[in-house]
Every structure is written in structure tokens, then in C-alpha cells.
């Protein structure tokens, strides 16, 4: 029997993957999972502390482990950390395990959303705007190559984004 595909959300920090993912999971009646949440539970420390004590490479290894584990499931909603698809192995597992939807937002919207909380170690720098632009330049093509559909979240509320994502998932999974 065919497995029910996962609904996988990818995109840069601050594009609403977690909030939208939870709403989609509630609508679809699927369990919600999040690579960052999985890592935090396993490591028993917040992401900022993992970066500070173990470094980014150790975080990326934890992220690969999370993706190997979570992509074995079916019929879940999975939100991924913004850097996860940069790893080719992660991208392949995500693609195989479900329908990948990319959430995007303007640099302005991203900055407004992420700077509200001091929980993004990669943007804890003097010039977060340049950092976001530089990272987006590198990641945007990776996201576009992986995703089967894109929703621009800049001017939409989270429930509106979730409605569009669920509609795309339903159309693409039948
Ligand atoms: C990261 C994004 C974060 C988190 C970590 C690294 C990235 O997740 O995984 O801080 O490399 O873009 P969100 O995209 O959920 O903020």
C-alpha cells in the first residue's frame, strides 16, 4: 500500500514554518513535528546553547539525525530549520518522504519577525540585514530546487498561509 506523503515545510528563518505547520497539522489531523524541537528535546538544551557550546557543525549533525529519523514517518507535518535543506542528503530525504512546500518572505518581513526574539544564533551579529541577504542569496536556489510549490507569506496571516498550504498539499497528494 502507498504511504500517505508527509507535508514538509522549508524556508528561511522567520517565514512562519512552525506556526503554519501546527495549523496545517490541526487541519489535516496529522501529528506535527519540527526538526528544531526534536533536536532540543534530544540535546536537552535550547538551540542557542547548542551553537554556543558545541558549535554549528555539531548542530548540523544533530539536524541530519533529526531528518533521518523524522522522514521515516508518514502522514506527518514536518517543519524544518532554515538551514536543513542546504545539506544534499537532507534535501534528498525530505523530497522522498513527502510534498515539500517553500514559505518565503521579504527581507523586511523576515527581519521584523526574527528580531523580536533573541533565539537565532546565526543572526546575532552587528548587521543582521546584510547577513540575511547573504544567506538568502545562497539558500534561495536550494529551496527553489527542492520545493514543489511556494507560498509568499509577506502579506498574509498565518491562517491564510496555512489554508493555502493545505490546499496545495491536498491537490498534490491525490
Ligand atoms: C537556522 C534556522 C533555525 C535553527 C537554527 C539554524 C538556519 O530554524 O535551525 O538557528 O540555519 O537558518 P528556523 O528556520 O526555524 O528559525
Backbone and ligand atoms as CSV (ligand in chain L), in Angstrom:
chain,resi,resn,atom,element,x,y,z
A,1,UNK,N,N,0.836,-1.202,0.000
A,1,UNK,CA,C,0.000,0.000,0.000
A,1,UNK,C,C,0.873,1.256,0.000
A,2,UNK,N,N,0.449,2.286,-0.694
A,2,UNK,CA,C,1.235,3.513,-0.746
A,2,UNK,C,C,1.160,4.262,0.580
A,3,UNK,N,N,2.271,4.868,0.972
A,3,UNK,CA,C,2.291,5.655,2.211
A,3,UNK,C,C,1.696,7.031,1.949
A,4,UNK,N,N,1.002,7.556,2.948
A,4,UNK,CA,C,0.496,8.928,2.828
A,4,UNK,C,C,1.685,9.880,2.910
A,5,UNK,N,N,1.871,10.752,1.921
A,5,UNK,CA,C,3.052,11.618,1.953
A,5,UNK,C,C,3.028,12.600,3.122
A,6,UNK,N,N,4.209,12.913,3.613
A,6,UNK,CA,C,4.321,13.968,4.630
A,6,UNK,C,C,4.124,15.326,3.972
A,7,UNK,N,N,3.739,16.281,4.790
A,7,UNK,CA,C,3.728,17.684,4.344
A,7,UNK,C,C,4.950,18.331,4.978
A,8,UNK,N,N,5.877,18.758,4.130
A,8,UNK,CA,C,7.152,19.272,4.625
A,8,UNK,C,C,7.282,20.752,4.297
A,9,UNK,N,N,7.553,21.546,5.319
A,9,UNK,CA,C,7.716,22.985,5.123
A,9,UNK,C,C,9.189,23.337,5.202
A,10,UNK,N,N,9.666,24.040,4.180
A,10,UNK,CA,C,11.044,24.538,4.190
A,10,UNK,C,C,11.006,26.049,3.976
A,11,UNK,N,N,12.108,26.703,4.317
A,11,UNK,CA,C,12.193,28.142,4.092
A,11,UNK,C,C,13.084,28.801,5.120
A,12,UNK,N,N,13.351,30.061,4.867
A,12,UNK,CA,C,14.283,30.806,5.725
A,12,UNK,C,C,13.671,31.043,7.102
A,13,UNK,N,N,14.538,31.360,8.060
A,13,UNK,CA,C,14.070,31.765,9.394
A,13,UNK,C,C,13.034,32.882,9.249
A,14,UNK,N,N,12.002,32.840,10.066
A,14,UNK,CA,C,11.041,33.939,10.077
A,14,UNK,C,C,9.998,33.876,8.972
A,15,UNK,N,N,9.912,32.758,8.270
A,15,UNK,CA,C,8.871,32.668,7.239
A,15,UNK,C,C,7.605,31.992,7.782
A,16,UNK,N,N,7.636,31.608,9.059
A,16,UNK,CA,C,6.414,31.112,9.709
A,16,UNK,C,C,6.226,29.613,9.664
A,17,UNK,N,N,7.312,28.868,9.408
A,17,UNK,CA,C,7.177,27.416,9.230
A,17,UNK,C,C,6.526,26.728,10.444
A,18,UNK,N,N,6.922,27.125,11.649
A,18,UNK,CA,C,6.393,26.430,12.838
A,18,UNK,C,C,4.923,26.749,13.067
A,19,UNK,N,N,4.574,28.028,13.043
A,19,UNK,CA,C,3.174,28.417,13.283
A,19,UNK,C,C,2.271,27.824,12.210
A,20,UNK,N,N,2.694,27.955,10.972
A,20,UNK,CA,C,1.888,27.445,9.857
A,20,UNK,C,C,1.825,25.916,9.909
A,21,UNK,N,N,2.930,25.294,10.236
A,21,UNK,CA,C,2.979,23.830,10.312
A,21,UNK,C,C,1.989,23.290,11.334
A,22,UNK,N,N,1.938,23.938,12.496
A,22,UNK,CA,C,0.989,23.490,13.535
A,22,UNK,C,C,-0.453,23.622,13.033
A,23,UNK,N,N,-0.748,24.736,12.368
A,23,UNK,CA,C,-2.111,24.962,11.875
A,23,UNK,C,C,-2.460,23.926,10.803
A,24,UNK,N,N,-1.515,23.622,9.916
A,24,UNK,CA,C,-1.769,22.620,8.865
A,24,UNK,C,C,-2.000,21.254,9.490
A,25,UNK,N,N,-1.214,20.929,10.506
A,25,UNK,CA,C,-1.345,19.623,11.164
A,25,UNK,C,C,-2.734,19.502,11.787
A,26,UNK,N,N,-3.195,20.592,12.410
A,26,UNK,CA,C,-4.526,20.554,13.038
A,26,UNK,C,C,-5.598,20.325,11.971
A,27,UNK,N,N,-5.483,21.016,10.840
A,27,UNK,CA,C,-6.490,20.870,9.776
A,27,UNK,C,C,-6.477,19.464,9.174
A,28,UNK,N,N,-5.277,18.959,8.937
A,28,UNK,CA,C,-5.168,17.658,8.265
A,28,UNK,C,C,-5.352,16.484,9.225
A,29,UNK,N,N,-5.277,16.769,10.535
A,29,UNK,CA,C,-5.340,15.684,11.520
A,29,UNK,C,C,-4.065,14.857,11.548
A,30,UNK,N,N,-2.923,15.484,11.184
A,30,UNK,CA,C,-1.618,14.807,11.180
A,30,UNK,C,C,-0.853,15.223,12.441
A,31,UNK,N,N,0.034,14.373,12.967
A,31,UNK,CA,C,0.925,14.815,14.036
A,31,UNK,C,C,1.892,15.897,13.505
A,32,UNK,N,N,2.242,16.838,14.378
A,32,UNK,CA,C,3.171,17.902,13.994
A,32,UNK,C,C,4.572,17.604,14.522
A,33,UNK,N,N,5.567,17.744,13.661
A,33,UNK,CA,C,6.970,17.598,14.085
A,33,UNK,C,C,7.793,18.739,13.524
A,34,UNK,N,N,8.910,18.986,14.206
A,34,UNK,CA,C,9.727,20.149,13.883
A,34,UNK,C,C,11.166,19.730,14.176
A,35,UNK,N,N,12.062,19.885,13.212
A,35,UNK,CA,C,13.436,19.392,13.436
A,35,UNK,C,C,14.084,20.088,14.641
A,36,UNK,N,N,13.855,21.396,14.783
A,36,UNK,CA,C,14.461,22.108,15.927
A,36,UNK,C,C,13.923,21.569,17.257
A,37,UNK,N,N,12.611,21.319,17.304
A,37,UNK,CA,C,12.012,20.793,18.543
A,37,UNK,C,C,12.604,19.431,18.879
A,38,UNK,N,N,12.780,18.610,17.856
A,38,UNK,CA,C,13.329,17.256,18.039
A,38,UNK,C,C,14.756,17.352,18.593
A,39,UNK,N,N,15.539,18.275,18.023
A,39,UNK,CA,C,16.931,18.453,18.445
A,39,UNK,C,C,16.990,18.940,19.897
A,40,UNK,N,N,16.152,19.900,20.218
A,40,UNK,CA,C,16.146,20.479,21.574
A,40,UNK,C,C,15.773,19.411,22.601
A,41,UNK,N,N,14.786,18.596,22.258
A,41,UNK,CA,C,14.380,17.528,23.185
A,41,UNK,C,C,15.511,16.535,23.397
A,42,UNK,N,N,16.157,16.137,22.318
A,42,UNK,CA,C,17.263,15.182,22.404
A,42,UNK,C,C,18.456,15.743,23.166
A,43,UNK,N,N,18.815,16.984,22.834
A,43,UNK,CA,C,20.023,17.596,23.409
A,43,UNK,C,C,19.777,18.121,24.821
A,44,UNK,N,N,18.499,18.299,25.137
A,44,UNK,CA,C,18.102,18.891,26.422
A,44,UNK,C,C,18.733,20.253,26.637
A,45,UNK,N,N,18.854,21.001,25.562
A,45,UNK,CA,C,19.255,22.400,25.678
A,45,UNK,C,C,18.711,23.163,24.479
A,46,UNK,N,N,18.523,24.477,24.672
A,46,UNK,CA,C,17.997,25.264,23.548
A,46,UNK,C,C,19.011,25.388,22.408
A,47,UNK,N,N,18.493,25.741,21.224
A,47,UNK,CA,C,19.342,25.860,20.028
A,47,UNK,C,C,20.516,26.816,20.270
A,48,UNK,N,N,20.236,27.947,20.897
A,48,UNK,CA,C,21.317,28.935,21.133
A,48,UNK,C,C,22.444,28.303,21.960
A,49,UNK,N,N,22.062,27.468,22.908
A,49,UNK,CA,C,23.097,26.847,23.753
A,49,UNK,C,C,23.869,25.766,22.982
A,50,UNK,N,N,23.184,25.063,22.095
A,50,UNK,CA,C,23.893,24.059,21.274
A,50,UNK,C,C,24.943,24.766,20.411
A,51,UNK,N,N,24.555,25.865,19.774
A,51,UNK,CA,C,25.504,26.620,18.955
A,51,UNK,C,C,26.662,27.122,19.823
A,52,UNK,N,N,26.341,27.631,21.030
A,52,UNK,CA,C,27.374,28.244,21.869
A,52,UNK,C,C,28.327,27.198,22.445
A,53,UNK,N,N,27.818,26.037,22.818
A,53,UNK,CA,C,28.691,25.070,23.495
A,53,UNK,C,C,29.283,24.034,22.541
A,54,UNK,N,N,28.531,23.659,21.499
A,54,UNK,CA,C,29.019,22.589,20.622
A,54,UNK,C,C,29.450,23.096,19.246
A,55,UNK,N,N,28.919,24.269,18.862
A,55,UNK,CA,C,29.257,24.832,17.552
A,55,UNK,C,C,28.258,24.443,16.475
A,56,UNK,N,N,28.344,25.152,15.337
A,56,UNK,CA,C,27.348,24.931,14.279
A,56,UNK,C,C,27.459,23.530,13.671
A,57,UNK,N,N,28.657,23.023,13.470
A,57,UNK,CA,C,28.783,21.721,12.802
A,57,UNK,C,C,28.110,20.623,13.620
A,58,UNK,N,N,28.249,20.692,14.949
A,58,UNK,CA,C,27.586,19.697,15.806
A,58,UNK,C,C,26.067,19.849,15.701
A,59,UNK,N,N,25.599,21.092,15.613
A,59,UNK,CA,C,24.162,21.312,15.421
A,59,UNK,C,C,23.711,20.671,14.097
A,60,UNK,N,N,24.513,20.854,13.037
A,60,UNK,CA,C,24.131,20.300,11.718
A,60,UNK,C,C,24.086,18.770,11.764
A,61,UNK,N,N,24.982,18.169,12.528
A,61,UNK,CA,C,24.949,16.710,12.652
A,61,UNK,C,C,23.664,16.276,13.369
A,62,UNK,N,N,23.302,17.014,14.403
A,62,UNK,CA,C,22.044,16.724,15.109
A,62,UNK,C,C,20.851,16.888,14.155
A,63,UNK,N,N,20.953,17.896,13.292
A,63,UNK,CA,C,19.860,18.159,12.346
A,63,UNK,C,C,19.743,17.006,11.330
A,64,UNK,N,N,20.892,16.508,10.868
A,64,UNK,CA,C,20.850,15.364,9.930
A,64,UNK,C,C,20.204,14.153,10.607
A,65,UNK,N,N,20.539,13.967,11.878
A,65,UNK,CA,C,19.969,12.842,12.630
A,65,UNK,C,C,18.442,13.016,12.746
A,66,UNK,N,N,18.014,14.226,13.043
A,66,UNK,CA,C,16.576,14.506,13.161
A,66,UNK,C,C,15.868,14.180,11.849
A,67,UNK,N,N,16.468,14.585,10.749
A,67,UNK,CA,C,15.822,14.378,9.444
A,67,UNK,C,C,15.812,12.901,9.060
A,68,UNK,N,N,16.904,12.199,9.344
A,68,UNK,CA,C,16.922,10.745,9.076
A,68,UNK,C,C,15.787,10.070,9.839
A,69,UNK,N,N,15.619,10.477,11.072
A,69,UNK,CA,C,14.612,9.873,11.938
A,69,UNK,C,C,13.186,10.250,11.487
A,70,UNK,N,N,12.948,11.538,11.332
A,70,UNK,CA,C,11.575,12.009,11.096
A,70,UNK,C,C,11.064,11.655,9.694
A,71,UNK,N,N,11.960,11.541,8.715
A,71,UNK,CA,C,11.491,11.228,7.359
A,71,UNK,C,C,11.117,9.749,7.215
A,72,UNK,N,N,11.332,8.963,8.260
A,72,UNK,CA,C,10.842,7.577,8.210
A,72,UNK,C,C,9.347,7.505,8.483
A,73,UNK,N,N,8.803,8.583,9.021
A,73,UNK,CA,C,7.369,8.611,9.327
A,73,UNK,C,C,6.576,8.908,8.056
A,74,UNK,N,N,5.257,8.670,8.127
A,74,UNK,CA,C,4.399,9.125,7.032
A,74,UNK,C,C,3.190,9.819,7.644
A,75,UNK,N,N,2.516,10.622,6.836
A,75,UNK,CA,C,1.341,11.377,7.291
A,75,UNK,C,C,1.650,12.238,8.512
A,76,UNK,N,N,2.749,12.969,8.443
A,76,UNK,CA,C,3.039,13.980,9.467
A,76,UNK,C,C,3.241,15.326,8.762
A,77,UNK,N,N,3.125,16.390,9.535
A,77,UNK,CA,C,3.581,17.696,9.055
A,77,UNK,C,C,4.947,17.919,9.688
A,78,UNK,N,N,5.928,18.259,8.860
A,78,UNK,CA,C,7.292,18.457,9.355
A,78,UNK,C,C,7.813,19.839,8.956
A,79,UNK,N,N,8.085,20.657,9.960
A,79,UNK,CA,C,8.742,21.943,9.697
A,79,UNK,C,C,10.230,21.758,9.906
A,80,UNK,N,N,11.018,22.316,8.996
A,80,UNK,CA,C,12.469,22.108,9.049
A,80,UNK,C,C,13.182,23.415,9.365
A,81,UNK,N,N,14.312,23.321,10.040
A,81,UNK,CA,C,15.133,24.502,10.301
A,81,UNK,C,C,15.582,25.109,8.969
A,82,UNK,N,N,15.776,26.426,8.954
A,82,UNK,CA,C,16.082,27.129,7.703
A,82,UNK,C,C,17.318,26.632,6.975
A,83,UNK,N,N,18.261,26.033,7.698
A,83,UNK,CA,C,19.500,25.585,7.061
A,83,UNK,C,C,19.459,24.126,6.641
A,84,UNK,N,N,18.417,23.406,7.022
A,84,UNK,CA,C,18.397,21.949,6.811
A,84,UNK,C,C,18.542,21.534,5.340
A,85,UNK,N,N,17.821,22.186,4.395
A,85,UNK,CA,C,17.890,21.703,3.012
A,85,UNK,C,C,19.227,21.971,2.315
A,86,UNK,N,N,20.099,22.758,2.951
A,86,UNK,CA,C,21.399,23.069,2.339
A,86,UNK,C,C,22.236,21.786,2.213
A,87,UNK,N,N,22.031,20.863,3.119
A,87,UNK,CA,C,22.714,19.574,3.053
A,87,UNK,C,C,22.012,18.704,2.010
A,88,UNK,N,N,22.762,18.241,1.022
A,88,UNK,CA,C,22.166,17.485,-0.081
A,88,UNK,C,C,21.478,16.206,0.382
A,89,UNK,N,N,22.058,15.554,1.380
A,89,UNK,CA,C,21.456,14.319,1.907
A,89,UNK,C,C,20.123,14.611,2.553
A,90,UNK,N,N,20.073,15.687,3.327
A,90,UNK,CA,C,18.795,16.086,3.940
A,90,UNK,C,C,17.764,16.368,2.863
A,91,UNK,N,N,18.176,17.140,1.848
A,91,UNK,CA,C,17.239,17.531,0.787
A,91,UNK,C,C,16.666,16.282,0.116
A,92,UNK,N,N,17.508,15.295,-0.144
A,92,UNK,CA,C,17.036,14.070,-0.814
A,92,UNK,C,C,16.019,13.330,0.062
A,93,UNK,N,N,16.295,13.238,1.361
A,93,UNK,CA,C,15.364,12.536,2.258
A,93,UNK,C,C,14.037,13.275,2.350
A,94,UNK,N,N,14.104,14.594,2.410
A,94,UNK,CA,C,12.873,15.387,2.505
A,94,UNK,C,C,12.039,15.186,1.247
A,95,UNK,N,N,12.696,15.252,0.102
A,95,UNK,CA,C,11.991,15.117,-1.181
A,95,UNK,C,C,11.305,13.757,-1.285
A,96,UNK,N,N,12.016,12.722,-0.853
A,96,UNK,CA,C,11.466,11.361,-0.957
A,96,UNK,C,C,10.290,11.127,-0.018
A,97,UNK,N,N,10.267,11.860,1.092
A,97,UNK,CA,C,9.286,11.498,2.120
A,97,UNK,C,C,7.981,12.281,2.015
A,98,UNK,N,N,7.894,13.203,1.086
A,98,UNK,CA,C,6.617,13.904,1.026
A,98,UNK,C,C,6.576,15.057,0.052
A,99,UNK,N,N,5.594,15.919,0.265
A,99,UNK,CA,C,5.394,17.091,-0.580
A,99,UNK,C,C,6.046,18.275,0.123
A,100,UNK,N,N,6.976,18.909,-0.577
A,100,UNK,CA,C,7.773,19.968,0.043
A,100,UNK,C,C,7.239,21.327,-0.402
A,101,UNK,N,N,6.856,22.133,0.560
A,101,UNK,CA,C,6.332,23.464,0.250
A,101,UNK,C,C,7.247,24.508,0.869
A,102,UNK,N,N,7.610,25.479,0.030
A,102,UNK,CA,C,8.525,26.543,0.453
A,102,UNK,C,C,7.739,27.768,0.909
A,103,UNK,N,N,8.060,28.271,2.096
A,103,UNK,CA,C,7.498,29.541,2.549
A,103,UNK,C,C,8.560,30.613,2.356
A,104,UNK,N,N,8.158,31.738,1.749
A,104,UNK,CA,C,9.095,32.838,1.544
A,104,UNK,C,C,8.553,34.097,2.213
A,105,UNK,N,N,9.426,35.097,2.363
A,105,UNK,CA,C,9.006,36.407,2.872
A,105,UNK,C,C,10.056,37.414,2.437
A,106,UNK,N,N,9.676,38.676,2.405
A,106,UNK,CA,C,10.646,39.706,2.060
A,106,UNK,C,C,11.681,39.816,3.188
A,107,UNK,N,N,12.815,40.420,2.846
A,107,UNK,CA,C,13.869,40.613,3.867
A,107,UNK,C,C,13.313,41.443,5.020
A,108,UNK,N,N,12.505,42.437,4.710
A,108,UNK,CA,C,11.932,43.302,5.750
A,108,UNK,C,C,11.059,42.480,6.701
A,109,UNK,N,N,10.183,41.658,6.134
A,109,UNK,CA,C,9.298,40.836,6.978
A,109,UNK,C,C,10.120,39.855,7.811
A,110,UNK,N,N,11.128,39.267,7.214
A,110,UNK,CA,C,11.981,38.308,7.947
A,110,UNK,C,C,12.625,39.013,9.134
A,111,UNK,N,N,13.207,40.186,8.888
A,111,UNK,CA,C,13.905,40.893,9.976
A,111,UNK,C,C,12.942,41.265,11.095
A,112,UNK,N,N,11.765,41.784,10.731
A,112,UNK,CA,C,10.788,42.159,11.764
A,112,UNK,C,C,10.438,40.949,12.619
A,113,UNK,N,N,10.237,39.809,11.971
A,113,UNK,CA,C,9.815,38.616,12.722
A,113,UNK,C,C,10.950,38.038,13.566
A,114,UNK,N,N,12.150,37.947,13.007
A,114,UNK,CA,C,13.202,37.238,13.765
A,114,UNK,C,C,13.841,38.097,14.850
A,115,UNK,N,N,13.815,39.412,14.664
A,115,UNK,CA,C,14.496,40.242,15.659
A,115,UNK,C,C,13.636,40.480,16.900
A,116,UNK,N,N,12.381,40.002,16.862
A,116,UNK,CA,C,11.530,40.072,18.051
A,116,UNK,C,C,12.086,39.214,19.167
A,117,UNK,N,N,12.768,38.133,18.798
A,117,UNK,CA,C,13.281,37.209,19.817
A,117,UNK,C,C,14.760,36.942,19.560
A,118,UNK,N,N,15.510,36.800,20.660
A,118,UNK,CA,C,16.963,36.583,20.521
A,118,UNK,C,C,17.264,35.086,20.477
A,119,UNK,N,N,16.609,34.372,19.549
A,119,UNK,CA,C,16.799,32.914,19.542
A,119,UNK,C,C,17.348,32.405,18.212
A,120,UNK,N,N,17.959,33.314,17.413
A,120,UNK,CA,C,18.534,32.887,16.141
A,120,UNK,C,C,20.032,33.195,16.178
A,121,UNK,N,N,20.849,32.225,16.618
A,121,UNK,CA,C,22.286,32.489,16.796
A,121,UNK,C,C,22.961,32.979,15.520
A,122,UNK,N,N,22.475,32.533,14.341
A,122,UNK,CA,C,23.141,32.934,13.103
A,122,UNK,C,C,22.885,34.397,12.755
A,123,UNK,N,N,21.892,35.015,13.406
A,123,UNK,CA,C,21.596,36.426,13.122
A,123,UNK,C,C,21.977,37.327,14.288
A,124,UNK,N,N,22.659,36.756,15.273
A,124,UNK,CA,C,23.126,37.561,16.410
A,124,UNK,C,C,24.438,38.223,16.013
A,125,UNK,N,N,24.337,39.288,15.215
A,125,UNK,CA,C,25.537,39.968,14.704
A,125,UNK,C,C,25.218,41.448,14.559
A,126,UNK,N,N,26.228,42.250,14.178
A,126,UNK,CA,C,26.041,43.704,14.111
A,126,UNK,C,C,25.126,44.129,12.967
A,127,UNK,N,N,25.122,43.346,11.896
A,127,UNK,CA,C,24.375,43.759,10.712
A,127,UNK,C,C,23.499,42.596,10.207
A,128,UNK,N,N,22.412,42.310,10.955
A,128,UNK,CA,C,21.597,41.149,10.564
A,128,UNK,C,C,21.007,41.266,9.167
A,129,UNK,N,N,20.745,42.491,8.712
A,129,UNK,CA,C,20.141,42.636,7.372
A,129,UNK,C,C,21.086,42.106,6.286
A,130,UNK,N,N,22.370,42.510,6.367
A,130,UNK,CA,C,23.325,42.007,5.362
A,130,UNK,C,C,23.468,40.500,5.467
A,131,UNK,N,N,23.431,40.020,6.687
A,131,UNK,CA,C,23.582,38.573,6.906
A,131,UNK,C,C,22.404,37.822,6.265
A,132,UNK,N,N,21.187,38.352,6.474
A,132,UNK,CA,C,20.006,37.707,5.885
A,132,UNK,C,C,20.123,37.712,4.358
A,133,UNK,N,N,20.511,38.851,3.788
A,133,UNK,CA,C,20.616,38.945,2.323
A,133,UNK,C,C,21.649,37.951,1.785
A,134,UNK,N,N,22.761,37.885,2.478
A,134,UNK,CA,C,23.845,36.992,2.043
A,134,UNK,C,C,23.392,35.519,2.134
A,135,UNK,N,N,22.767,35.165,3.253
A,135,UNK,CA,C,22.325,33.773,3.420
A,135,UNK,C,C,21.227,33.429,2.420
A,136,UNK,N,N,20.309,34.380,2.195
A,136,UNK,CA,C,19.224,34.125,1.233
A,136,UNK,C,C,19.777,33.901,-0.171
A,137,UNK,N,N,20.799,34.679,-0.513
A,137,UNK,CA,C,21.414,34.551,-1.845
A,137,UNK,C,C,21.907,33.136,-2.075
A,138,UNK,N,N,22.436,32.548,-1.044
A,138,UNK,CA,C,22.980,31.199,-1.133
A,138,UNK,C,C,21.864,30.143,-1.058
A,139,UNK,N,N,20.894,30.390,-0.191
A,139,UNK,CA,C,19.891,29.348,0.083
A,139,UNK,C,C,18.689,29.335,-0.855
A,140,UNK,N,N,18.322,30.514,-1.330
A,140,UNK,CA,C,17.104,30.611,-2.159
A,140,UNK,C,C,17.092,29.574,-3.305
A,141,UNK,N,N,18.200,29.453,-4.065
A,141,UNK,CA,C,18.184,28.461,-5.156
A,141,UNK,C,C,18.023,27.031,-4.646
A,142,UNK,N,N,18.582,26.767,-3.479
A,142,UNK,CA,C,18.461,25.419,-2.900
A,142,UNK,C,C,17.005,25.141,-2.544
A,143,UNK,N,N,16.363,26.114,-1.902
A,143,UNK,CA,C,14.949,25.954,-1.538
A,143,UNK,C,C,14.094,25.750,-2.786
A,144,UNK,N,N,14.345,26.600,-3.798
A,144,UNK,CA,C,13.505,26.549,-5.021
A,144,UNK,C,C,13.658,25.216,-5.739
A,145,UNK,N,N,14.873,24.701,-5.715
A,145,UNK,CA,C,15.134,23.435,-6.391
A,145,UNK,C,C,14.406,22.281,-5.693
A,146,UNK,N,N,14.296,22.376,-4.388
A,146,UNK,CA,C,13.700,21.288,-3.606
A,146,UNK,C,C,12.168,21.322,-3.599
A,147,UNK,N,N,11.600,22.530,-3.514
A,147,UNK,CA,C,10.164,22.631,-3.246
A,147,UNK,C,C,9.318,22.394,-4.496
A,148,UNK,N,N,8.152,21.815,-4.265
A,148,UNK,CA,C,7.203,21.610,-5.376
A,148,UNK,C,C,6.244,22.782,-5.508
A,149,UNK,N,N,6.136,23.606,-4.481
A,149,UNK,CA,C,5.267,24.788,-4.541
A,149,UNK,C,C,5.782,25.805,-3.527
A,150,UNK,N,N,5.407,27.071,-3.756
A,150,UNK,CA,C,5.895,28.161,-2.902
A,150,UNK,C,C,4.728,29.036,-2.476
A,151,UNK,N,N,4.741,29.475,-1.222
A,151,UNK,CA,C,3.755,30.456,-0.758
A,151,UNK,C,C,4.516,31.637,-0.177
A,152,UNK,N,N,4.257,32.834,-0.715
A,152,UNK,CA,C,4.871,34.054,-0.181
A,152,UNK,C,C,4.040,34.518,1.016
A,153,UNK,N,N,4.651,34.544,2.177
A,153,UNK,CA,C,3.918,34.818,3.422
A,153,UNK,C,C,3.953,36.283,3.830
A,154,UNK,N,N,4.648,37.130,3.045
A,154,UNK,CA,C,4.922,38.504,3.490
A,154,UNK,C,C,3.669,39.262,3.917
A,155,UNK,N,N,2.605,39.135,3.118
A,155,UNK,CA,C,1.402,39.925,3.398
A,155,UNK,C,C,0.212,39.072,3.799
A,156,UNK,N,N,0.453,37.892,4.286
A,156,UNK,CA,C,-0.654,37.002,4.669
A,156,UNK,C,C,-0.564,36.689,6.154
A,157,UNK,N,N,-1.720,36.427,6.768
A,157,UNK,CA,C,-1.723,35.968,8.165
A,157,UNK,C,C,-1.361,34.479,8.174
A,158,UNK,N,N,-0.972,33.981,9.336
A,158,UNK,CA,C,-0.615,32.550,9.415
A,158,UNK,C,C,-1.783,31.643,9.006
A,159,UNK,N,N,-3.038,31.926,9.452
A,159,UNK,CA,C,-4.136,31.052,8.992
A,159,UNK,C,C,-4.324,31.086,7.476
A,160,UNK,N,N,-4.094,32.258,6.873
A,160,UNK,CA,C,-4.221,32.334,5.408
A,160,UNK,C,C,-3.139,31.492,4.730
A,161,UNK,N,N,-1.927,31.582,5.259
A,161,UNK,CA,C,-0.844,30.775,4.676
A,161,UNK,C,C,-1.180,29.289,4.841
A,162,UNK,N,N,-1.635,28.930,6.045
A,162,UNK,CA,C,-1.941,27.510,6.311
A,162,UNK,C,C,-3.022,27.001,5.352
A,163,UNK,N,N,-4.051,27.819,5.097
A,163,UNK,CA,C,-5.113,27.399,4.162
A,163,UNK,C,C,-4.529,27.103,2.783
A,164,UNK,N,N,-3.629,27.992,2.345
A,164,UNK,CA,C,-3.043,27.779,1.011
A,164,UNK,C,C,-2.168,26.537,0.978
A,165,UNK,N,N,-1.412,26.347,2.043
A,165,UNK,CA,C,-0.509,25.188,2.094
A,165,UNK,C,C,-1.321,23.889,2.092
A,166,UNK,N,N,-2.389,23.853,2.890
A,166,UNK,CA,C,-3.215,22.636,2.954
A,166,UNK,C,C,-3.841,22.374,1.578
A,167,UNK,N,N,-4.313,23.431,0.924
A,167,UNK,CA,C,-4.921,23.254,-0.407
A,167,UNK,C,C,-3.890,22.690,-1.388
A,168,UNK,N,N,-2.664,23.203,-1.332
A,168,UNK,CA,C,-1.614,22.692,-2.232
A,168,UNK,C,C,-1.322,21.234,-1.923
A,169,UNK,N,N,-1.193,20.938,-0.636
A,169,UNK,CA,C,-0.888,19.555,-0.241
A,169,UNK,C,C,-1.978,18.618,-0.755
A,170,UNK,N,N,-3.224,19.017,-0.537
A,170,UNK,CA,C,-4.333,18.134,-0.947
A,170,UNK,C,C,-4.329,17.934,-2.458
A,171,UNK,N,N,-4.096,19.024,-3.189
A,171,UNK,CA,C,-4.104,18.914,-4.652
A,171,UNK,C,C,-2.941,18.033,-5.139
A,172,UNK,N,N,-1.816,18.116,-4.455
A,172,UNK,CA,C,-0.631,17.407,-4.943
A,172,UNK,C,C,-0.530,15.983,-4.418
A,173,UNK,N,N,-1.320,15.640,-3.410
A,173,UNK,CA,C,-1.170,14.292,-2.837
A,173,UNK,C,C,-2.261,13.339,-3.338
A,174,UNK,N,N,-3.113,13.826,-4.239
A,174,UNK,CA,C,-4.165,12.914,-4.721
A,174,UNK,C,C,-3.828,12.389,-6.120
L,1,LIG,C1,C,18.789,28.007,11.241
L,1,LIG,C2,C,17.434,28.158,11.423
L,1,LIG,C3,C,16.763,27.899,12.713
L,1,LIG,C4,C,17.562,26.875,13.526
L,1,LIG,C5,C,18.995,27.323,13.658
L,1,LIG,C6,C,19.689,27.480,12.299
L,1,LIG,C7,C,19.369,28.314,9.907
L,1,LIG,O1,O,15.444,27.384,12.486
L,1,LIG,O2,O,17.509,25.619,12.928
L,1,LIG,O3,O,19.019,28.534,14.381
L,1,LIG,O4,O,20.488,27.864,9.612
L,1,LIG,O5,O,18.685,29.004,9.119
L,1,LIG,P1,P,14.214,28.290,11.944
L,1,LIG,O6,O,14.333,28.323,10.453
L,1,LIG,O7,O,13.019,27.529,12.398
L,1,LIG,O8,O,14.336,29.620,12.575
